[in-house]
């Protein structure tokens, strides 16, 4: 249950001379994500801001990237490391080596990327809605119109709006995505500190059933690519008050005792 650990002098637990103290074994320590508070887990909790995000007028590439993060919950690194061959929005085929019929894309580990982006967690296949398919088609048309025969990148997301053309057609970087999300936040009237807020919003809505049917944790775990379901449990934040209210609503049943003769 516990083990003896030495804390050197000058540390909070070691004091002036150092000390040996008993601590929980590593196996019993709570996962860091379980210690995260609702304040640390930033998400778009304002329904009006979510509606503005969903209808915001953006360029085709930016609209597709925001929607992909918002509606599928993938990490920004997974989006930026997507290759065109991972996108099967027309369904799989023997030529593609994929038997999945419905529109989908593959989150793949280990791509050698131009921008240093990488996927983490677990490989998975994620289905997409017709809306995302339409957004992708719009982006492909825009990309073709801008780059034409100079389109040589295998990445899905590339620079199309570089005024000096130094990076035109090259893979988008993390800083590109962060700047985009910040601009979107300014337009919808809520600060978006990082792209991960879209992932947090996706997961929180599914776990809590906000504007959708509530989903089981193991389903959300798969969608997010979490290897450990404990990482998914952080999205139950905000359920505690509802759980307390539900228990408080269970008024004890009154029992009437017949008078004894």
VOGULUM-976178 format. One record per atom (N, C-alpha, C): atom name; residue in one letter; residue number from 1; y, z, x. Coordinates in steps of 0.05 Angstrom, whole numbers, plus 5000, padded with zeros to 4 digits. Example, Ala and Ser with C-alpha at 12.3 -4.5 7.8 and 13.67 -1.06 7.14 Angstrom:
REM residues 2
site	code	pos	py	pz	px
N	a	1	4886	5156	5264
CA	a	1	4910	5156	5246
C	a	1	4934	5156	5264
N	s	2	4955	5142	5257
CA	s	2	4979	5143	5273
C	s	2	5001	5157	5258
***
This chain:
REM residues 261
site	code	pos	py	pz	px
N	x	1	4976	5000	5016
CA	x	1	5000	5000	5000
C	x	1	5025	5000	5017
N	x	2	5025	5016	5039
CA	x	2	5048	5018	5056
C	x	2	5040	5014	5085
N	x	3	5059	5010	5102
CA	x	3	5054	5008	5131
C	x	3	5077	5022	5145
N	x	4	5072	5029	5170
CA	x	4	5092	5042	5186
C	x	4	5108	5021	5201
N	x	5	5135	5022	5198
CA	x	5	5152	5002	5211
C	x	5	5174	5016	5227
N	x	6	5180	5005	5251
CA	x	6	5200	5016	5268
C	x	6	5227	5002	5263
N	x	7	5248	5018	5258
CA	x	7	5275	5007	5255
C	x	7	5291	5016	5280
N	x	8	5301	4997	5295
CA	x	8	5315	5003	5320
C	x	8	5342	5017	5316
N	x	9	5352	5031	5337
CA	x	9	5378	5044	5334
C	x	9	5400	5024	5327
N	x	10	5419	5034	5311
CA	x	10	5441	5017	5303
C	x	10	5437	5003	5277
N	x	11	5413	5002	5267
CA	x	11	5408	4990	5241
C	x	11	5411	5011	5219
N	x	12	5414	5001	5194
CA	x	12	5419	5019	5172
C	x	12	5396	5039	5169
N	x	13	5371	5030	5172
CA	x	13	5348	5048	5169
C	x	13	5342	5063	5194
N	x	14	5350	5053	5218
CA	x	14	5343	5066	5243
C	x	14	5362	5088	5251
N	x	15	5387	5087	5241
CA	x	15	5406	5107	5248
C	x	15	5414	5105	5277
N	x	16	5421	5128	5289
CA	x	16	5431	5128	5316
C	x	16	5409	5126	5337
N	x	17	5386	5137	5331
CA	x	17	5365	5139	5352
C	x	17	5341	5122	5345
N	x	18	5341	5108	5323
CA	x	18	5317	5093	5315
C	x	18	5298	5111	5299
N	x	19	5281	5098	5282
CA	x	19	5263	5114	5266
C	x	19	5240	5098	5257
N	x	20	5217	5111	5253
CA	x	20	5194	5099	5240
C	x	20	5194	5107	5211
N	x	21	5192	5087	5193
CA	x	21	5192	5092	5165
C	x	21	5169	5077	5152
N	x	22	5160	5087	5129
CA	x	22	5139	5073	5114
C	x	22	5152	5054	5095
N	x	23	5141	5029	5094
CA	x	23	5152	5009	5076
C	x	23	5128	4996	5062
N	x	24	5134	4981	5040
CA	x	24	5114	4966	5026
C	x	24	5102	4945	5045
N	x	25	5076	4941	5042
CA	x	25	5064	4919	5056
C	x	25	5076	4892	5047
N	x	26	5074	4872	5064
CA	x	26	5086	4846	5057
C	x	26	5075	4835	5031
N	x	27	5049	4840	5026
CA	x	27	5036	4829	5002
C	x	27	5048	4841	4976
N	x	28	5059	4865	4978
CA	x	28	5070	4878	4954
C	x	28	5100	4875	4951
N	x	29	5113	4863	4971
CA	x	29	5142	4859	4969
C	x	29	5148	4838	4948
N	x	30	5168	4842	4931
CA	x	30	5175	4822	4911
C	x	30	5186	4797	4925
N	x	31	5179	4774	4913
CA	x	31	5190	4749	4924
C	x	31	5220	4749	4921
N	x	32	5234	4737	4941
CA	x	32	5263	4738	4941
C	x	32	5275	4727	4915
N	x	33	5262	4706	4904
CA	x	33	5274	4694	4880
C	x	33	5273	4713	4856
N	x	34	5254	4732	4857
CA	x	34	5253	4751	4835
C	x	34	5275	4771	4837
N	x	35	5288	4774	4860
CA	x	35	5310	4792	4863
C	x	35	5337	4779	4858
N	x	36	5336	4753	4853
CA	x	36	5361	4739	4847
C	x	36	5371	4749	4820
N	x	37	5397	4751	4818
CA	x	37	5409	4759	4792
C	x	37	5418	4734	4777
N	x	38	5424	4739	4751
CA	x	38	5434	4717	4735
C	x	38	5459	4705	4746
N	x	39	5475	4722	4760
CA	x	39	5500	4712	4772
C	x	39	5494	4692	4795
N	x	40	5473	4698	4810
CA	x	40	5466	4680	4832
C	x	40	5454	4653	4822
N	x	41	5442	4655	4798
CA	x	41	5429	4631	4787
C	x	41	5449	4617	4769
N	x	42	5466	4601	4782
CA	x	42	5488	4588	4767
C	x	42	5477	4564	4751
N	x	43	5485	4562	4726
CA	x	43	5477	4539	4710
C	x	43	5499	4534	4690
N	x	44	5498	4511	4676
CA	x	44	5519	4503	4657
C	x	44	5512	4516	4630
N	x	45	5523	4540	4626
CA	x	45	5516	4555	4602
C	x	45	5534	4548	4578
N	x	46	5555	4532	4583
CA	x	46	5573	4524	4561
C	x	46	5564	4498	4548
N	x	47	5556	4500	4522
CA	x	47	5546	4476	4508
C	x	47	5566	4452	4509
N	x	48	5592	4459	4506
CA	x	48	5612	4438	4507
C	x	48	5613	4423	4534
N	x	49	5610	4439	4555
CA	x	49	5610	4427	4582
C	x	49	5585	4409	4586
N	x	50	5563	4418	4574
CA	x	50	5538	4401	4576
C	x	50	5542	4375	4561
N	x	51	5555	4376	4538
CA	x	51	5559	4352	4523
C	x	51	5578	4333	4538
N	x	52	5599	4345	4550
CA	x	52	5617	4328	4565
C	x	52	5603	4315	4589
N	x	53	5586	4330	4602
CA	x	53	5570	4319	4624
C	x	53	5553	4296	4615
N	x	54	5541	4298	4592
CA	x	54	5522	4277	4583
C	x	54	5537	4252	4575
N	x	55	5562	4254	4568
CA	x	55	5577	4230	4558
C	x	55	5599	4221	4577
N	x	56	5601	4234	4600
CA	x	56	5622	4228	4619
C	x	56	5621	4199	4629
N	x	57	5644	4186	4631
CA	x	57	5645	4158	4640
C	x	57	5644	4158	4670
N	x	58	5623	4147	4681
CA	x	58	5619	4145	4710
C	x	58	5610	4117	4718
N	x	59	5612	4111	4743
CA	x	59	5601	4086	4753
C	x	59	5571	4087	4749
N	x	60	5558	4064	4750
CA	x	60	5529	4062	4743
C	x	60	5512	4079	4763
N	x	61	5518	4077	4789
CA	x	61	5502	4093	4808
C	x	61	5506	4122	4803
N	x	62	5531	4131	4800
CA	x	62	5536	4160	4797
C	x	62	5524	4170	4771
N	x	63	5526	4154	4750
CA	x	63	5514	4162	4724
C	x	63	5484	4166	4726
N	x	64	5471	4147	4740
CA	x	64	5442	4149	4743
C	x	64	5434	4174	4760
N	x	65	5449	4179	4781
CA	x	65	5442	4202	4798
C	x	65	5446	4228	4783
N	x	66	5468	4231	4769
CA	x	66	5473	4256	4754
C	x	66	5452	4259	4732
N	x	67	5446	4238	4718
CA	x	67	5426	4240	4697
C	x	67	5398	4246	4708
N	x	68	5391	4235	4731
CA	x	68	5365	4240	4743
C	x	68	5362	4270	4750
N	x	69	5383	4281	4761
CA	x	69	5383	4310	4768
C	x	69	5383	4327	4743
N	x	70	5398	4319	4723
CA	x	70	5402	4335	4699
C	x	70	5378	4334	4680
N	x	71	5366	4311	4678
CA	x	71	5344	4307	4658
C	x	71	5316	4310	4670
N	x	72	5313	4311	4696
CA	x	72	5286	4314	4708
C	x	72	5284	4339	4725
N	x	73	5307	4351	4733
CA	x	73	5307	4376	4748
C	x	73	5299	4372	4777
N	x	74	5298	4348	4788
CA	x	74	5290	4345	4816
C	x	74	5312	4355	4834
N	x	75	5304	4363	4858
CA	x	75	5323	4373	4878
C	x	75	5340	4349	4888
N	x	76	5364	4354	4897
CA	x	76	5381	4332	4907
C	x	76	5368	4319	4931
N	x	77	5354	4334	4948
CA	x	77	5340	4322	4971
C	x	77	5318	4303	4962
N	x	78	5305	4310	4940
CA	x	78	5284	4293	4929
C	x	78	5296	4267	4918
N	x	79	5319	4269	4906
CA	x	79	5332	4245	4895
C	x	79	5341	4227	4918
N	x	80	5353	4239	4938
CA	x	80	5364	4223	4960
C	x	80	5342	4211	4978
N	x	81	5318	4222	4976
CA	x	81	5296	4212	4992
C	x	81	5278	4193	4977
N	x	82	5285	4188	4952
CA	x	82	5270	4169	4936
C	x	82	5272	4140	4947
N	x	83	5249	4127	4949
CA	x	83	5249	4098	4956
C	x	83	5246	4082	4931
N	x	84	5254	4057	4932
CA	x	84	5252	4039	4909
C	x	84	5223	4037	4900
N	x	85	5204	4038	4918
CA	x	85	5176	4036	4911
C	x	85	5165	4060	4897
N	x	86	5180	4082	4896
CA	x	86	5172	4106	4881
C	x	86	5179	4104	4852
N	x	87	5197	4085	4845
CA	x	87	5206	4082	4818
C	x	87	5189	4062	4803
N	x	88	5174	4072	4783
CA	x	88	5157	4055	4766
C	x	88	5166	4056	4737
N	x	89	5191	4048	4733
CA	x	89	5202	4050	4706
C	x	89	5191	4028	4688
N	x	90	5177	4009	4699
CA	x	90	5163	3990	4682
C	x	90	5134	3997	4679
N	x	91	5126	4021	4688
CA	x	91	5098	4029	4687
C	x	91	5083	4022	4712
N	x	92	5060	4034	4716
CA	x	92	5044	4028	4739
C	x	92	5028	4002	4736
N	x	93	5015	3994	4758
CA	x	93	4998	3970	4758
C	x	93	4979	3972	4781
N	x	94	4957	3956	4781
CA	x	94	4939	3956	4804
C	x	94	4953	3949	4830
N	x	95	4973	3930	4828
CA	x	95	4988	3922	4852
C	x	95	5003	3946	4864
N	x	96	5013	3963	4847
CA	x	96	5028	3987	4856
C	x	96	5010	4010	4864
N	x	97	4984	4007	4858
CA	x	97	4965	4029	4863
C	x	97	4970	4053	4846
N	x	98	4980	4048	4821
CA	x	98	4987	4070	4803
C	x	98	4976	4063	4775
N	x	99	4962	4082	4763
CA	x	99	4950	4078	4737
C	x	99	4967	4089	4714
N	x	100	4989	4102	4720
CA	x	100	5006	4114	4699
C	x	100	5021	4092	4685
N	x	101	5017	4091	4658
CA	x	101	5027	4068	4642
C	x	101	5056	4072	4635
N	x	102	5064	4096	4626
CA	x	102	5091	4100	4617
C	x	102	5111	4100	4640
N	x	103	5137	4095	4634
CA	x	103	5157	4096	4655
C	x	103	5158	4123	4670
N	x	104	5158	4122	4696
CA	x	104	5157	4147	4712
C	x	104	5166	4141	4740
N	x	105	5168	4163	4756
CA	x	105	5173	4160	4784
C	x	105	5157	4181	4799
N	x	106	5153	4177	4825
CA	x	106	5137	4195	4841
C	x	106	5155	4209	4861
N	x	107	5153	4236	4862
CA	x	107	5165	4252	4883
C	x	107	5145	4254	4905
N	x	108	5152	4242	4928
CA	x	108	5134	4239	4950
C	x	108	5144	4256	4974
N	x	109	5125	4269	4988
CA	x	109	5132	4284	5012
C	x	109	5130	4266	5036
N	x	110	5146	4271	5056
CA	x	110	5142	4259	5082
C	x	110	5155	4231	5086
N	x	111	5172	4222	5068
CA	x	111	5186	4197	5073
C	x	111	5203	4199	5099
N	x	112	5203	4179	5115
CA	x	112	5221	4178	5138
C	x	112	5247	4165	5128
N	x	113	5268	4181	5125
CA	x	113	5292	4173	5111
C	x	113	5315	4166	5131
N	x	114	5334	4151	5121
CA	x	114	5357	4143	5137
C	x	114	5378	4166	5138
N	x	115	5378	4183	5117
CA	x	115	5399	4202	5114
C	x	115	5390	4231	5120
N	x	116	5365	4235	5128
CA	x	116	5355	4262	5134
C	x	116	5347	4277	5110
N	x	117	5349	4265	5086
CA	x	117	5340	4279	5062
C	x	117	5310	4281	5061
N	x	118	5300	4301	5048
CA	x	118	5271	4305	5046
C	x	118	5264	4319	5020
N	x	119	5239	4315	5012
CA	x	119	5229	4329	4989
C	x	119	5216	4355	4998
N	x	120	5214	4374	4980
CA	x	120	5200	4399	4986
C	x	120	5185	4408	4961
N	x	121	5168	4427	4965
CA	x	121	5152	4436	4942
C	x	121	5126	4420	4940
N	x	122	5121	4409	4917
CA	x	122	5096	4394	4912
C	x	122	5102	4366	4904
N	x	123	5084	4347	4912
CA	x	123	5086	4320	4902
C	x	123	5079	4320	4872
N	x	124	5092	4303	4857
CA	x	124	5087	4302	4829
C	x	124	5096	4276	4817
N	x	125	5087	4270	4793
CA	x	125	5095	4247	4778
C	x	125	5111	4256	4754
N	x	126	5135	4246	4751
CA	x	126	5152	4254	4729
C	x	126	5159	4231	4711
N	x	127	5154	4234	4685
CA	x	127	5160	4213	4665
C	x	127	5190	4214	4658
N	x	128	5199	4191	4649
CA	x	128	5228	4189	4643
C	x	128	5231	4178	4615
N	x	129	5255	4183	4604
CA	x	129	5262	4174	4577
C	x	129	5273	4146	4578
N	x	130	5274	4132	4556
CA	x	130	5287	4106	4555
C	x	130	5316	4107	4565
N	x	131	5330	4129	4560
CA	x	131	5358	4132	4570
C	x	131	5359	4128	4600
N	x	132	5341	4142	4614
CA	x	132	5341	4140	4644
C	x	132	5334	4112	4653
N	x	133	5316	4099	4639
CA	x	133	5309	4072	4646
C	x	133	5333	4054	4643
N	x	134	5349	4057	4622
CA	x	134	5373	4041	4618
C	x	134	5393	4047	4640
N	x	135	5396	4072	4647
CA	x	135	5415	4079	4669
C	x	135	5407	4066	4695
N	x	136	5381	4066	4700
CA	x	136	5371	4054	4725
C	x	136	5376	4024	4725
N	x	137	5371	4010	4703
CA	x	137	5376	3982	4701
C	x	137	5406	3976	4706
N	x	138	5423	3992	4694
CA	x	138	5452	3988	4699
C	x	138	5459	3991	4729
N	x	139	5446	4010	4741
CA	x	139	5452	4015	4770
C	x	139	5441	3992	4787
N	x	140	5417	3983	4781
CA	x	140	5406	3960	4796
C	x	140	5423	3936	4795
N	x	141	5434	3930	4771
CA	x	141	5452	3907	4767
C	x	141	5478	3911	4783
N	x	142	5488	3935	4782
CA	x	142	5513	3941	4797
C	x	142	5508	3938	4827
N	x	143	5485	3949	4836
CA	x	143	5478	3947	4865
C	x	143	5475	3919	4874
N	x	144	5462	3902	4858
CA	x	144	5459	3874	4864
C	x	144	5485	3860	4865
N	x	145	5503	3866	4847
CA	x	145	5529	3853	4846
C	x	145	5546	3860	4871
N	x	146	5544	3885	4880
CA	x	146	5560	3893	4903
C	x	146	5548	3884	4929
N	x	147	5522	3887	4933
CA	x	147	5510	3882	4959
C	x	147	5498	3854	4961
N	x	148	5488	3843	4940
CA	x	148	5475	3817	4941
C	x	148	5453	3815	4962
N	x	149	5455	3795	4979
CA	x	149	5434	3792	5000
C	x	149	5436	3812	5023
N	x	150	5457	3828	5023
CA	x	150	5460	3848	5044
C	x	150	5447	3875	5036
N	x	151	5432	3874	5015
CA	x	151	5418	3899	5007
C	x	151	5391	3901	5022
N	x	152	5390	3918	5042
CA	x	152	5366	3921	5058
C	x	152	5354	3949	5058
N	x	153	5367	3968	5045
CA	x	153	5357	3995	5045
C	x	153	5334	3999	5026
N	x	154	5314	4015	5035
CA	x	154	5292	4022	5017
C	x	154	5298	4045	5000
N	x	155	5321	4058	5005
CA	x	155	5329	4081	4989
C	x	155	5338	4073	4961
N	x	156	5333	4090	4941
CA	x	156	5343	4084	4914
C	x	156	5374	4087	4914
N	x	157	5384	4109	4925
CA	x	157	5412	4114	4924
C	x	157	5426	4106	4950
N	x	158	5444	4087	4948
CA	x	158	5459	4077	4971
C	x	158	5489	4077	4966
N	x	159	5504	4075	4987
CA	x	159	5533	4074	4984
C	x	159	5542	4047	4974
N	x	160	5558	4048	4952
CA	x	160	5568	4024	4941
C	x	160	5598	4023	4940
N	x	161	5611	4046	4945
CA	x	161	5640	4048	4940
C	x	161	5656	4055	4965
N	x	162	5645	4048	4988
CA	x	162	5658	4053	5013
C	x	162	5680	4032	5017
N	x	163	5705	4041	5017
CA	x	163	5727	4022	5018
C	x	163	5728	4007	5044
N	x	164	5720	4019	5066
CA	x	164	5722	4006	5092
C	x	164	5696	3991	5099
N	x	165	5676	3993	5082
CA	x	165	5651	3979	5085
C	x	165	5635	3987	5110
N	x	166	5643	4010	5123
CA	x	166	5628	4019	5146
C	x	166	5600	4028	5138
N	x	167	5597	4041	5115
CA	x	167	5572	4052	5107
C	x	167	5561	4038	5081
N	x	168	5572	4016	5074
CA	x	168	5564	4002	5050
C	x	168	5535	3994	5052
N	x	169	5519	4001	5032
CA	x	169	5491	3994	5031
C	x	169	5473	4014	5045
N	x	170	5484	4033	5059
CA	x	170	5468	4053	5073
C	x	170	5462	4076	5054
N	x	171	5441	4092	5060
CA	x	171	5432	4113	5042
C	x	171	5453	4134	5038
N	x	172	5456	4143	5013
CA	x	172	5474	4165	5007
C	x	172	5465	4190	5022
N	x	173	5485	4207	5029
CA	x	173	5479	4231	5043
C	x	173	5483	4255	5024
N	x	174	5475	4279	5035
CA	x	174	5480	4303	5019
C	x	174	5509	4307	5013
N	x	175	5527	4302	5032
CA	x	175	5555	4306	5027
C	x	175	5565	4287	5006
N	x	176	5555	4263	5004
CA	x	176	5562	4244	4983
C	x	176	5555	4256	4956
N	x	177	5531	4267	4954
CA	x	177	5522	4279	4928
C	x	177	5537	4304	4921
N	x	178	5543	4321	4941
CA	x	178	5559	4345	4935
C	x	178	5587	4337	4925
N	x	179	5599	4318	4938
CA	x	179	5626	4310	4929
C	x	179	5626	4299	4901
N	x	180	5605	4283	4894
CA	x	180	5602	4273	4867
C	x	180	5600	4295	4847
N	x	181	5582	4314	4852
CA	x	181	5578	4336	4833
C	x	181	5603	4352	4830
N	x	182	5618	4356	4851
CA	x	182	5643	4371	4849
C	x	182	5663	4356	4832
N	x	183	5665	4330	4835
CA	x	183	5683	4314	4819
C	x	183	5675	4315	4789
N	x	184	5649	4314	4784
CA	x	184	5640	4316	4757
C	x	184	5647	4343	4745
N	x	185	5644	4364	4760
CA	x	185	5651	4390	4750
C	x	185	5680	4392	4743
N	x	186	5697	4380	4759
CA	x	186	5726	4380	4752
C	x	186	5732	4365	4726
N	x	187	5716	4344	4721
CA	x	187	5721	4328	4698
C	x	187	5711	4342	4672
N	x	188	5690	4358	4674
CA	x	188	5679	4370	4650
C	x	188	5690	4398	4646
N	x	189	5707	4407	4665
CA	x	189	5721	4433	4661
C	x	189	5704	4457	4668
N	x	190	5684	4454	4686
CA	x	190	5669	4477	4694
C	x	190	5661	4472	4724
N	x	191	5666	4492	4741
CA	x	191	5660	4488	4769
C	x	191	5631	4484	4775
N	x	192	5624	4461	4786
CA	x	192	5597	4456	4795
C	x	192	5597	4460	4825
N	x	193	5586	4482	4835
CA	x	193	5588	4489	4863
C	x	193	5568	4473	4880
N	x	194	5547	4463	4868
CA	x	194	5527	4448	4883
C	x	194	5509	4433	4863
N	x	195	5495	4412	4873
CA	x	195	5477	4397	4855
C	x	195	5455	4414	4843
N	x	196	5448	4436	4856
CA	x	196	5426	4452	4846
C	x	196	5432	4464	4819
N	x	197	5458	4466	4812
CA	x	197	5465	4476	4785
C	x	197	5453	4459	4763
N	x	198	5450	4433	4768
CA	x	198	5438	4415	4748
C	x	198	5409	4421	4745
N	x	199	5395	4427	4767
CA	x	199	5367	4435	4767
C	x	199	5364	4462	4752
N	x	200	5382	4481	4758
CA	x	200	5380	4507	4745
C	x	200	5385	4503	4715
N	x	201	5403	4486	4707
CA	x	201	5408	4481	4679
C	x	201	5384	4469	4665
N	x	202	5372	4450	4678
CA	x	202	5347	4437	4667
C	x	202	5326	4458	4662
N	x	203	5320	4474	4682
CA	x	203	5298	4494	4680
C	x	203	5305	4516	4660
N	x	204	5330	4526	4660
CA	x	204	5337	4547	4642
C	x	204	5335	4538	4613
N	x	205	5343	4514	4607
CA	x	205	5342	4503	4580
C	x	205	5313	4502	4571
N	x	206	5295	4492	4588
CA	x	206	5267	4490	4580
C	x	206	5254	4517	4576
N	x	207	5259	4536	4594
CA	x	207	5246	4562	4592
C	x	207	5257	4577	4568
N	x	208	5282	4575	4562
CA	x	208	5294	4590	4540
C	x	208	5296	4575	4514
N	x	209	5289	4549	4514
CA	x	209	5290	4533	4490
C	x	209	5318	4527	4480
N	x	210	5336	4520	4498
CA	x	210	5364	4514	4491
C	x	210	5366	4485	4485
N	x	211	5372	4478	4460
CA	x	211	5374	4450	4450
C	x	211	5348	4435	4454
N	x	212	5326	4449	4456
CA	x	212	5300	4436	4459
C	x	212	5278	4456	4452
N	x	213	5253	4447	4451
CA	x	213	5231	4465	4447
C	x	213	5226	4481	4472
N	x	214	5221	4507	4469
CA	x	214	5215	4524	4492
C	x	214	5188	4515	4505
N	x	215	5188	4513	4531
CA	x	215	5164	4504	4546
C	x	215	5151	4527	4561
N	x	216	5125	4525	4564
CA	x	216	5110	4546	4579
C	x	216	5118	4545	4609
N	x	217	5116	4568	4622
CA	x	217	5125	4569	4650
C	x	217	5108	4551	4668
N	x	218	5083	4548	4662
CA	x	218	5066	4531	4680
C	x	218	5075	4502	4678
N	x	219	5085	4493	4654
CA	x	219	5095	4466	4651
C	x	219	5121	4462	4668
N	x	220	5139	4482	4665
CA	x	220	5164	4480	4680
C	x	220	5158	4482	4710
N	x	221	5138	4498	4718
CA	x	221	5131	4500	4746
C	x	221	5123	4472	4757
N	x	222	5107	4457	4742
CA	x	222	5099	4431	4751
C	x	222	5123	4412	4753
N	x	223	5140	4412	4732
CA	x	223	5163	4394	4732
C	x	223	5182	4400	4756
N	x	224	5185	4425	4763
CA	x	224	5203	4432	4785
C	x	224	5189	4429	4812
N	x	225	5163	4427	4813
CA	x	225	5150	4425	4839
C	x	225	5147	4451	4853
N	x	226	5147	4473	4838
CA	x	226	5143	4499	4851
C	x	226	5113	4503	4857
N	x	227	5107	4511	4882
CA	x	227	5080	4517	4889
C	x	227	5071	4544	4877
N	x	228	5089	4562	4873
CA	x	228	5083	4589	4863
C	x	228	5098	4593	4837
N	x	229	5084	4601	4817
CA	x	229	5098	4605	4791
C	x	229	5118	4627	4791
N	x	230	5116	4645	4811
CA	x	230	5136	4667	4813
C	x	230	5164	4655	4818
N	x	231	5165	4632	4831
CA	x	231	5191	4619	4835
C	x	231	5203	4609	4809
N	x	232	5185	4603	4790
CA	x	232	5195	4593	4764
C	x	232	5204	4616	4746
N	x	233	5195	4640	4751
CA	x	233	5201	4662	4733
C	x	233	5231	4670	4734
N	x	234	5245	4661	4755
CA	x	234	5274	4668	4756
C	x	234	5289	4656	4732
N	x	235	5277	4635	4720
CA	x	235	5291	4622	4698
C	x	235	5287	4636	4671
N	x	236	5274	4659	4672
CA	x	236	5272	4675	4648
C	x	236	5297	4693	4646
N	x	237	5316	4690	4665
CA	x	237	5340	4706	4664
C	x	237	5354	4702	4637
N	x	238	5364	4723	4626
CA	x	238	5377	4720	4600
C	x	238	5358	4726	4577
N	x	239	5332	4726	4582
CA	x	239	5313	4732	4561
C	x	239	5310	4762	4556
N	x	240	5318	4778	4577
CA	x	240	5314	4807	4574
C	x	240	5330	4819	4551
N	x	241	5356	4812	4547
CA	x	241	5370	4822	4524
C	x	241	5357	4814	4497
N	x	242	5347	4789	4496
CA	x	242	5334	4780	4471
C	x	242	5308	4795	4467
N	x	243	5294	4801	4489
CA	x	243	5269	4816	4486
C	x	243	5275	4845	4476
N	x	244	5296	4857	4486
CA	x	244	5303	4884	4478
C	x	244	5311	4884	4448
N	x	245	5326	4863	4440
CA	x	245	5334	4862	4412
C	x	245	5310	4858	4394
N	x	246	5291	4842	4403
CA	x	246	5267	4837	4387
C	x	246	5251	4863	4383
N	x	247	5249	4879	4404
CA	x	247	5235	4904	4402
C	x	247	5250	4924	4384
N	x	248	5276	4924	4386
CA	x	248	5292	4941	4369
C	x	248	5291	4934	4340
N	x	249	5285	4908	4335
CA	x	249	5284	4899	4307
C	x	249	5258	4908	4293
N	x	250	5239	4917	4309
CA	x	250	5213	4926	4297
C	x	250	5216	4955	4287
N	x	251	5227	4957	4263
CA	x	251	5232	4983	4251
C	x	251	5205	4996	4244
N	x	252	5200	5021	4252
CA	x	252	5175	5034	4245
C	x	252	5170	5034	4215
N	x	253	5146	5028	4207
CA	x	253	5140	5027	4179
C	x	253	5139	5055	4168
N	x	254	5152	5059	4146
CA	x	254	5151	5085	4133
C	x	254	5124	5090	4120
N	x	255	5114	5114	4124
CA	x	255	5088	5122	4114
C	x	255	5092	5142	4092
N	x	256	5082	5136	4068
CA	x	256	5085	5155	4046
C	x	256	5059	5170	4043
N	x	257	5061	5196	4044
CA	x	257	5037	5213	4042
C	x	257	5035	5224	4013
N	x	258	5012	5221	4001
CA	x	258	5009	5231	3974
C	x	258	5007	5262	3976
N	x	259	5021	5275	3958
CA	x	259	5020	5305	3958
C	x	259	4992	5315	3952
N	x	260	4984	5335	3967
CA	x	260	4957	5346	3963
C	x	260	4957	5363	3938
N	x	261	4936	5363	3925
CA	x	261	4934	5380	3900
C	x	261	4926	5408	3908
***
